[in-house]
Amino acid sequence: MRNGTGAIVVMATLKGGSGKSTAAACLAAHCQLGGLRTAMIDADPQASLLHWQGLGDPPLDLPVVADTSEAVAQRARELARDVELVVIDTAGFRNRTMIEALSVADLAVIPIKASPLDIAAAIDTVRLIEEVNATEERRMRPMGYRLLLTQVTVGSAVARHVRSELAQSGFALFEAELANRVVYAEASLVGRMPIHIDADSAAARDGEAFAREVRGALGW
């Protein structure tokens, strides 16, 4: 807890299909299992996190609250009084709910696949974050952001090239990557993440590396 409230991490991208909801669930699961009191807000109209949670039998003891309204910022603040980490999954397009979520974020995570369309969307998302940071409310306390490479083909030269190009252009990236592994789909079918299925798997190690970097970015 910082200043009596938990941190708020927002998953944001202006393009769907980037693995955003999977990254959100992965982060929340690893942080909860790592001892942090964690809650999630599903602010995506597709309600992927709610659907994922509902597949669990029994459901994970990981609160997921649906809020696609413009009051999502207030909901996040309220949850942050009781937990150490709030993870918000937003829509894969620009809307007022996403902007409101970003207005209270301590950190924005921008999932990105190694494709030209995803790169363009990620750059546009960074510009949106800069717009929010330029507002009077955020000017003195700008949120940080980092890009997260997702659905990476292991050993792919394309992903390495994309990472290099983005880094040279001045964009901040996580060192961790979420590789394209079938265990994500298998785990999701039962309302779990790879760490719940096999904590020693490569996917679980990917997730833990990502969660560790997020905690570091938050100063933990």
Protein Blocks (a to p, Z undefined) as FASTA:
>chain_A
ZZhiacddddddfbehkommmmmmmmmmmmmmnopacddddfbfklmmmmmmmmpccddd
ddcdddfbfklmmmmmmmmmmmmbdcddddfbdcfklmmmmmmcfbdcddddddfklmmm
mmmmmmmmmmmmmpmklmmmccddddddehiaehiaklmmmmmmmmmnopacdfbdcddd
fklmmmmmnopafklmommbmklmmmmmmmmmmmmmnoZZ
